[in-house]
Amino acid sequence: MVKGYVGNEMFEKALDLFEQIHLSLTN
């Protein structure tokens, strides 16, 4: 349960990071 939560947190952060990189690349 905790492991899944941590994995989800990391996944969310990775998604945010990916969006920021994508935005900076397109701009």
C-alpha positions as CSV (number, residue, x, y, z in Angstrom):
1,M,0.0,0.0,0.0
2,V,2.7,2.5,1.0
3,K,4.9,1.3,-1.9
4,G,2.0,1.9,-4.3
5,Y,1.5,5.3,-2.9
6,V,5.1,6.3,-3.3
7,G,5.1,4.9,-6.8
8,N,2.1,7.0,-7.6
9,E,3.7,10.1,-6.2
10,M,6.8,9.5,-8.3
11,F,4.6,8.9,-11.4
12,E,2.7,12.1,-10.8
13,K,6.0,14.1,-10.4
14,A,7.4,12.4,-13.5
15,L,4.3,13.5,-15.5
16,D,4.6,17.1,-14.2
17,L,8.3,17.1,-15.2
18,F,7.5,15.7,-18.6
19,E,4.9,18.4,-19.2
20,Q,7.3,21.1,-18.2
21,I,10.0,19.8,-20.6
22,H,7.4,19.4,-23.4
23,L,6.2,23.0,-22.8
24,S,9.8,24.4,-22.8
25,L,10.6,22.4,-26.0
26,T,7.5,23.7,-27.8
27,N,8.1,27.3,-26.7
